[in-house]
Amino acid sequence: VRAYVAMRIAFVEQCPTAIQGDPAYMRRVPLSRWRTLVRELATSTKCAAYLALHDGTPVGFANASTNAETNEAEITHIWVAAEARRTGIGRLLLSAALQTATTYPVARVSLWVTTTNQPARQLYKALGLRPTRNFRLLAPGSSLKQIKYVLSPRLPTKRNS
């Protein structure tokens, strides 16, 4: 639990433009509340979380969950610490999250990424996600835009008898 909390706080600290969050507030959240969150993530059939460790130190995480409104599984967070980037950890995290997300009974898997994050966009494309024409602002008042990527589940192929 402590490793997951450390990773979430590091994510907010190191990527302030990527997510709205207050690291000081997150540090004040009681450990019991974090334990409840992690327990829910570990036992839920509608969401999953992955934590990457290197020599016992957390270096990345990814979350996937279902969204009933859009009938999609969403990769809601994926992040790798700067010192662990370009090591394959992001690919492993995203692959695990996608593998879980594609088991949900939804029409497709999606995620949002800032348009300027070229390394992430290349990774998403390499793993089969495709950019859409859907854009949104990162946050109200932000000049950063996000683009939506989707992975449509493979439809079964017809066999010739």
Salt bridges, closest charged atoms under 4 A:
GLU13 OE2 - ARG27 NH2 2.09
ASP55 OD2 - HIS54 ND1 3.51
GLU72 OE2 - ARG108 NE 2.87
GLU72 OE2 - LYS148 NZ 2.98
